[in-house]
Amino acid sequence: MPSLWMAACYSLTVFKDALDSQAAHISALMEGVAQAPQLATSGSVGTQINTTV
């Protein structure tokens, strides 16, 4: 039974390391993504969409 417990602990450690690695990669990807462009707040282009004028 102790060997089964050790195998489970090892598997969880490997799983945690994999998740930590993925989190680091996702953080790096998200930092590299440009911010979404701001929507127009004035003018005639893009401010009167879906309105009844």
C-alpha positions in Angstrom: 0.0 0.0 0.0 2.8 2.5 0.6 4.1 2.2 -2.9 0.6 3.0 -4.2 0.5 6.1 -2.0 4.0 7.2 -3.2 2.9 6.7 -6.9 -0.1 8.9 -6.3 2.0 11.6 -4.6 4.5 11.5 -7.5 1.7 11.7 -10.1 0.1 14.7 -8.3 3.5 16.4 -8.2 4.1 15.9 -11.9 0.5 17.2 -12.6 1.1 20.3 -10.4 4.4 21.0 -12.2 2.6 20.7 -15.5 -0.1 23.1 -14.5 2.4 25.6 -13.1 4.3 25.4 -16.4 1.1 26.0 -18.4 0.2 28.9 -16.2 3.5 30.5 -16.9 3.1 30.1 -20.6 -0.4 31.5 -20.6 0.8 34.5 -18.6 3.5 35.2 -21.2 1.0 34.8 -24.1 -1.5 37.1 -22.4 1.2 39.8 -21.9 2.0 39.6 -25.6 -1.6 40.2 -26.8 -2.4 43.7 -27.7 -5.2 45.5 -25.9 -8.5 45.5 -27.7 -9.2 48.7 -29.6 -11.5 51.2 -27.9 -14.9 51.7 -29.3 -15.8 55.1 -30.9 -17.5 57.5 -28.5 -18.0 60.4 -30.9 -18.4 61.1 -34.6 -20.6 59.4 -37.2 -18.6 56.2 -37.7 -19.4 53.4 -35.3 -21.5 55.4 -32.8 -24.9 54.9 -34.3 -25.0 51.2 -34.7 -28.3 49.5 -33.9 -30.1 52.7 -33.3 -33.3 54.1 -34.8 -32.3 57.6 -36.1 
